[in-house]
Amino acid sequence: MKKTNIAQNIRKLRILKGLSQEKLAELAQISLRTIQRIENNETEPRGHSLLQIANALNTTPGELGASVNTQLVGHYPQADRTYLAILNLSALSFFIFPLLGVVVPFILWMIKSGQVTNINRTAGILLTVQAICCIFLGLAYIFKICHWPYGGIMLSSVPFLYLVNITFIVISAIRSWQNKKLLVA
């Protein structure tokens, strides 16, 4: 799209969110003059500036009307990538008690929700996988305790479940750290 659409979209979204140009510049960690130039169509936001503005407005460059290289859109700040990796690795707490694999990542997600790029998507995928593992593990124990059919088979698959879960967690943490898409989309 044309840069006027990007400039108009940034301005409209900034006003809609009740932000001044100064506050947007502060949140985006770029100069006030850059924000003014962008909104006045004197320059088109690109690269890092575009990402910083989009992040500050809790949107994506594509939603602002920019056509951006996909590799660039997926680039997150180092602190965000570190936090996403820690969020993924926190699910390893399922070793202590299986439900902790859901509770600990949930708490870390709530602490930084809206502050870390892509945290909602990452936490959603992680918590879904962890919840499925907890449900399967709980069912395996219930089937075994109640002597229901297939209880022994389900219980014997628990080590495989742990292995798959560990593999998922470690790969997701590494991919978050390397700034790549997660395995599950």
C-alpha positions, 0 to 999 in steps of 0.5 A: 500500500501507499505510505499515506495509508501507513501514515494515516493508519499509524496516526489513527491507531495512535489516537484511538489508543489515546497516545500522544506522539511523544508517548508513542515515540517513548514506547517505540524507543524512537525519536519524536521527530521520526514519529512526526515525519512519519505521520506527516508523510515526510518519510516512510517507516521501514525496518526497525522503526516500523517494527518498533511502532507496530509493537508499541501500538500492539499490532503488526506492520502488515496491519498498519498497511506496510508490505514488509519482508516476512523475515523482518516481521518475525524479528523480535528484540533480544529481551523478548526472545529470551523471555519466550525461551524462558517461558518455554523452558518453564514448562519443564517444571512438569518433572516436579509435578505434571500440573506445574507444566501448565501453572508456571508458564501461565504465571510467566505469561500473565506477568508479561502479557502484552509486553513481549512480542508474540507472547500470546501465541507462544503461550497459547501453543505451549499451554495447549500442549502442556494441558493435553499432556496433563490430561493424558497423564491423568487419564492413564493413572485413572485407568490404571487405578480403576483397573479399566481396559487399556490402563496398563498400556496407557501407563506404559506410554507415559515415558514416551509422553515425557520424551515427546514433551521434553523434545517439544519444550526444548525445540520450542525454546530454541526456535524462540531464541533463534527467532523462528516460527514454532513447530505448531502454527 
